[in-house]
Amino acid sequence: MPEFVDLILPLGERIMAQDFFSNGFYQHSRLSDSARGLVVPERAWSGRDFQICYSLKSVERSEGKTDWPWSVRHCATHHAFDIENVRSTWIVVKGNRVLKDRITSATSVRAPPEFLSYDNIENAFAAALSTHMIIVDWSAENWRWYINFLEHKFREITERAISTDADIPLKSPKEAENVIALGPRTNTQNTNQTRNSRSTSFLSAVHKANTMPSVAETLPPQQFQINRRSGEKQPLPPGLSTTSPEGSRPQFVQHDIYGQPMVRFRHLLDIQDFEESANESRLVLKLNTSIYKQVAEFYRSLFENKELPHTTLDKCQESMLRFERRMRGVISHMDSQILRLEGLLRLVADRKTLVSKLPFA
């Protein structure tokens, strides 16, 4: 099938992502004698066949990354089935041996019964459906754990915003005087009322500040962390600590003139990067779910195809029903993961708004 070339083009290592969301499903059917395709006697290929190809994506552990130990991986599959000579041909293109090892294990001596016999169309058809399920299960298996990682990463990135103290009281008269001097002023006339009001505000600030901590307060040892994505050292939110060996030196926490802790602009960029990753994952899950449905619908349509004698697939109904039940279970699982991502994305939007309102260092 020429369409299979389109499915394998996005595979391979790239500096910039291209055709990342290029999923597809294609099928050709030549089931009647009049539509018979290429006959290859040497390969026992009759030309009465159907062919399908599709691509799916999954997430797998990436050992080379410590800050983001997951990668989205592609797989392109082509399957041809000769209904007259009962033969199957498979082409599975993937960047590692995961699927090859699973399919090899499934067709070994200790394999399930549906993989052990190809002497009739019933067994061969069941084996083909089971092989599809190996690929489908691979594409669905790790999303739960990846979304768990996203939820943890989200809390880590936005912890500063939700744990920031709204006000840091002043300690010394000098700091109080600086705040008053830098604050907004609506009346600069030299009147007794203005002088009395300013004096009262100053004395009140000094009185409150005598027992309060400093605006610019150094953190105790081991109270900052290194942002793995930007390489910058960042103070930890209140109540958190780290055992990093580089945390032995005290770090300076910056505040604005009103005592608000200031965050770095990089925090907002981290949240934006995270939101893009979550959106990409949601789209991949929706594309995968669409492929699952198209594969199941195609095989069901074979039983209603007028070009195929009804008696040909009569004994395959049981394996088809089993395949449909398993596929519905996978689709239901994917729908629940999509809902999790959509809920997470709503939280991301709220937190991004909150962080954008904080003062930036």
Disulfide bonds with the S-S distance in Angstrom:
none
